[in-house]
């Protein structure tokens, strides 16, 4: 008995198969193509940034002279505060003033001695003991006046010298503070200048600039990054297109068609021979062959 085989095939609609075939073709073309490389680029230092670096290098230690002056002023202040520092502030004319004062007092004492002698002559006591006592007392008062005047002058000069030394120490301390402030301000202003130049330099480095002397245009970092992003976007565009087409294909329901094919195998040789024999017997029977075969009066035709 013959066995039939039925093969069922499901296929997409022709336009869907063509669409999918095009997607695979584009993907295969991209796979075999060489993609350009878009390296990252870095903009060079702008003139302002280079100038900021030079200012920073030149400004290193620029405050040191002020610090040296401040240190020297502090040393002077300390020296003026030491015992005996007032000696350097003594009035060089003090001795002359003292000597002149002593001479004036001595001359005044001599005048008083003369007046005392004249009075003694007038009273008839010249050369007496009373006159001697009076002269001694006058000489003593003269010496006391000279001592007090000299002491006061010396004390006044020493006090003035001490005050001058204290003022000098105070002034030296003020100078030390002033130089210290100048050092700090110098350093701060230098740092401010550097930060200002770096800020301007960073802006020109990002946005680009034109050399005012040569007219050469330098590309900024922002433009370099933008060009690289554009290049990468251009390279990714074919892949995005394939992905877009693939998304469309996945979003459309599959329209499938079913094809059925039935296959009957050919008969075997035995079956064919058996079939032919049965057919011959049938034909002979229809012609009366079997009757003549058993009838002795009928002879086969030669």
C-alpha positions as CSV (number, residue, x, y, z in Angstrom):
1,X,0.0,0.0,0.0
2,X,1.5,3.4,-1.0
3,X,2.3,6.0,1.8
4,X,1.8,9.6,1.0
5,X,4.0,12.4,2.6
6,X,2.7,15.9,3.2
7,X,5.2,18.8,3.7
8,X,3.8,22.0,5.2
9,X,5.9,25.2,4.9
10,X,5.0,28.5,6.6
11,X,6.6,31.6,5.1
12,X,6.4,35.3,5.6
13,X,4.6,37.5,3.2
14,X,6.8,38.3,0.2
15,X,7.1,42.0,1.0
16,X,8.2,41.1,4.6
17,X,10.8,38.6,3.4
18,X,12.1,41.3,1.1
19,X,12.2,43.8,3.9
20,X,14.1,41.5,6.2
21,X,16.5,40.5,3.4
22,X,17.3,44.2,2.9
23,X,18.0,44.7,6.6
24,X,20.4,41.7,6.7
25,X,22.1,43.0,3.6
26,X,22.7,46.4,5.1
27,X,24.0,44.9,8.4
28,X,26.4,42.6,6.5
29,X,27.7,45.6,4.5
30,X,28.4,47.5,7.7
31,X,30.1,44.4,9.2
32,X,32.6,44.2,6.3
33,X,33.2,48.0,6.1
34,X,36.0,49.8,7.9
35,X,34.7,52.5,10.2
36,X,36.7,55.7,10.5
37,X,38.2,56.5,13.9
38,X,37.3,59.8,15.7
39,X,40.1,60.4,18.2
40,X,39.7,62.9,21.1
41,X,41.6,66.1,20.7
42,X,42.7,68.6,23.3
43,X,43.0,72.3,22.7
44,X,46.4,73.8,23.5
45,X,47.0,76.4,26.2
46,X,45.7,79.9,25.3
47,X,48.1,82.9,25.4
48,X,46.4,84.0,28.7
49,X,47.0,80.7,30.3
50,X,50.7,80.8,29.2
51,X,51.0,84.3,30.6
52,X,49.4,83.1,33.9
53,X,52.1,80.4,34.1
54,X,54.8,83.0,33.5
55,X,53.3,85.3,36.1
56,X,53.2,82.5,38.6
57,X,56.8,81.5,37.9
58,X,58.0,85.1,38.2
59,X,55.9,85.7,41.3
60,X,57.4,82.9,43.3
61,X,59.2,84.6,46.2
62,X,58.2,88.1,45.1
63,X,57.1,88.8,48.7
64,X,60.5,87.8,50.2
65,X,62.0,91.4,50.1
66,X,59.1,92.6,52.2
67,X,59.5,89.8,54.6
68,X,63.2,90.6,54.9
69,X,62.3,94.2,55.7
70,X,59.8,93.1,58.3
71,X,62.3,90.8,59.9
72,X,64.9,93.6,60.0
73,X,62.3,96.0,61.6
74,X,61.4,93.4,64.2
75,X,65.1,93.1,65.0
76,X,65.4,96.8,65.5
77,X,62.4,96.9,67.7
78,X,63.9,94.2,69.9
79,X,67.2,96.1,70.1
80,X,65.4,99.4,71.1
81,X,63.6,97.5,73.9
82,X,66.9,96.3,75.5
83,X,68.3,97.9,78.6
84,X,70.8,100.6,77.8
85,X,69.2,101.2,74.4
86,X,68.4,104.8,75.4
87,X,72.1,105.7,75.4
88,X,72.1,106.0,71.6
89,X,69.3,108.6,71.8
90,X,71.1,110.9,74.3
91,X,71.2,114.5,73.2
92,X,74.8,115.2,72.0
93,X,74.5,118.8,73.2
94,X,73.4,117.8,76.7
95,X,76.9,118.2,78.2
96,X,77.2,121.6,76.8
97,X,73.8,122.6,78.3
98,X,74.9,121.2,81.7
99,X,78.2,122.9,81.6
100,X,76.7,126.2,80.6
101,X,74.1,125.9,83.3
102,X,76.8,125.3,85.9
103,X,78.8,128.3,84.7
104,X,75.7,130.4,84.9
105,X,75.0,129.3,88.5
106,X,78.6,129.8,89.4
107,X,78.6,133.3,88.0
108,X,75.4,134.0,89.9
109,X,76.9,132.8,93.1
110,X,80.0,135.0,92.5
111,X,77.7,138.0,92.1
112,X,75.9,137.1,95.3
113,X,79.3,136.8,97.1
114,X,80.2,140.3,95.9
115,X,76.9,141.6,97.1
116,X,77.5,139.9,100.4
117,X,80.9,141.5,100.8
118,X,79.6,144.9,99.9
119,X,76.9,144.5,102.5
120,X,79.5,143.5,105.1
121,X,81.7,146.5,104.3
122,X,78.7,148.8,104.7
123,X,77.8,147.3,108.1
124,X,81.4,147.2,109.3
125,X,81.4,143.4,109.5
126,X,83.7,142.8,106.5
127,X,86.2,140.0,107.3
128,X,84.3,139.0,110.4
129,X,83.0,135.6,111.4
130,X,79.5,136.5,110.4
131,X,80.7,137.3,106.9
132,X,82.5,134.0,106.7
133,X,79.5,132.1,107.7
134,X,77.4,134.0,105.2
135,X,79.9,133.3,102.4
136,X,80.0,129.6,103.3
137,X,76.2,129.3,103.2
138,X,76.1,131.1,99.9
139,X,78.7,128.9,98.4
140,X,76.8,125.8,99.7
141,X,73.6,127.0,98.2
142,X,75.4,127.7,94.9
143,X,76.7,124.2,94.8
144,X,73.3,122.7,95.7
145,X,71.7,124.7,92.9
146,X,74.4,123.5,90.5
147,X,73.9,119.9,91.5
148,X,70.1,120.1,91.3
149,X,70.3,121.8,87.9
150,X,72.8,119.3,86.5
151,X,70.7,116.4,87.9
152,X,67.5,117.7,86.5
153,X,69.1,118.2,83.1
154,X,70.6,114.8,83.2
155,X,67.3,113.2,84.3
156,X,65.4,115.1,81.6
157,X,67.9,114.0,78.9
158,X,67.7,110.4,80.1
159,X,63.9,110.4,80.1
160,X,63.8,111.9,76.7
161,X,66.3,109.3,75.5
162,X,64.1,106.5,76.9
163,X,61.0,108.0,75.3
164,X,62.9,108.2,72.0
165,X,64.0,104.5,72.3
166,X,60.4,103.5,73.1
167,X,59.1,105.4,70.1
168,X,61.8,103.9,67.9
169,X,60.8,100.4,69.0
170,X,57.1,101.2,68.4
171,X,57.9,102.6,65.0
172,X,60.0,99.5,64.1
173,X,57.1,97.3,65.1
174,X,54.8,99.3,63.0
175,X,57.2,99.0,60.1
176,X,57.4,95.3,60.6
177,X,53.6,95.0,60.4
178,X,53.5,97.2,57.4
179,X,56.1,95.2,55.5
180,X,54.3,92.0,56.5
181,X,51.1,93.4,55.1
182,X,52.8,94.4,52.0
183,X,54.2,90.9,51.6
184,X,50.7,89.4,52.0
185,X,49.1,91.9,49.7
186,X,51.8,91.3,47.1
187,X,51.3,87.6,47.2
188,X,47.5,87.9,47.2
189,X,47.5,90.4,44.3
190,X,49.8,88.0,42.3
191,X,47.5,85.1,42.9
192,X,44.5,87.3,41.9
193,X,46.3,88.2,38.7
194,X,47.0,84.6,38.0
195,X,43.4,83.5,38.6
196,X,42.2,86.3,36.4
197,X,44.4,85.3,33.5
198,X,43.5,81.6,34.1
199,X,39.8,82.5,33.9
200,X,40.2,84.4,30.7
201,X,42.6,81.7,29.3
202,X,40.1,79.0,30.2
203,X,37.3,80.8,28.3
204,X,39.5,81.3,25.2
205,X,40.7,77.7,25.4
206,X,37.1,76.5,25.4
207,X,35.7,78.9,22.8
208,X,38.8,79.4,20.6
209,X,40.6,82.6,19.7
210,X,42.4,84.4,16.9
211,X,46.0,85.5,17.2
212,X,45.9,89.3,17.0
213,X,49.3,89.4,15.4
214,X,49.3,86.6,12.9
215,X,45.5,86.3,12.5
216,X,45.8,82.5,13.0
217,X,42.5,81.0,14.3
218,X,42.9,78.4,17.0
219,X,40.1,75.9,17.6
220,X,38.6,75.8,21.1
221,X,38.0,72.6,23.1
222,X,34.2,73.1,22.8
223,X,34.4,73.0,19.0
224,X,36.8,70.0,19.0
225,X,34.4,68.1,21.2
226,X,31.4,69.1,19.0
227,X,33.2,67.9,15.9
228,X,34.0,64.6,17.5
229,X,30.4,64.2,18.6
230,X,29.2,64.9,15.1
231,X,31.6,62.4,13.7
232,X,30.5,59.7,16.2
233,X,26.9,60.5,15.4
234,X,27.6,60.2,11.7
235,X,29.3,56.9,12.2
236,X,26.4,55.6,14.4
237,X,23.7,56.8,11.9
238,X,23.7,53.6,9.7
239,X,23.4,51.4,12.8
240,X,20.6,53.6,14.1
241,X,18.9,53.2,10.7
242,X,19.2,49.4,10.8
243,X,17.9,49.4,14.4
244,X,15.0,51.6,13.3
245,X,14.1,49.3,10.5
246,X,14.4,46.3,12.8
247,X,12.1,47.9,15.3
248,X,9.6,48.5,12.5
249,X,9.8,44.9,11.4
250,X,9.3,43.6,15.0
251,X,6.3,46.0,15.4
252,X,4.4,44.7,12.3
253,X,2.5,41.4,12.8
254,X,3.9,38.6,10.7
255,X,1.7,37.7,7.8
256,X,2.4,34.0,7.3
257,X,1.3,31.8,4.3
258,X,1.1,28.0,4.5
259,X,2.1,25.9,1.6
260,X,1.1,22.2,1.5
261,X,2.6,19.6,-0.8
262,X,1.6,15.9,-1.0
263,X,4.1,13.3,-2.4
264,X,3.0,9.7,-3.5
265,X,5.9,7.3,-3.9
266,X,6.1,5.3,-7.3
267,X,4.9,1.5,-7.2
268,X,7.4,-1.3,-6.9
269,X,8.3,-3.7,-9.8
270,X,6.4,-6.6,-8.3
271,X,3.3,-4.5,-8.0
272,X,3.7,-3.4,-11.6
273,X,4.1,-7.0,-12.9
274,X,1.2,-8.2,-10.8
275,X,-0.9,-5.4,-12.1
276,X,0.0,-6.2,-15.7
277,X,-0.9,-9.9,-15.2
278,X,-4.2,-9.2,-13.7
279,X,-4.9,-6.8,-16.5
280,X,-4.0,-9.4,-19.2
281,X,-6.2,-12.0,-17.6
282,X,-9.0,-9.6,-17.6
283,X,-8.5,-8.8,-21.2
284,X,-8.3,-12.6,-22.1
285,X,-11.5,-13.3,-20.3
286,X,-13.3,-10.5,-22.0
287,X,-12.2,-12.1,-25.4
288,X,-13.4,-15.6,-24.5
289,X,-9.9,-16.8,-24.2
290,X,-10.5,-18.9,-21.1
291,X,-13.4,-20.8,-22.8
292,X,-11.4,-21.6,-25.9
293,X,-8.6,-22.7,-23.8
294,X,-10.6,-25.6,-22.4
295,X,-12.5,-26.3,-25.7
296,X,-10.8,-29.2,-27.7
297,X,-12.4,-28.2,-30.9
298,X,-10.8,-24.8,-31.0
299,X,-7.2,-24.6,-32.0
300,X,-5.0,-21.7,-31.4
301,X,-4.5,-19.4,-34.2
302,X,-1.1,-19.6,-35.8
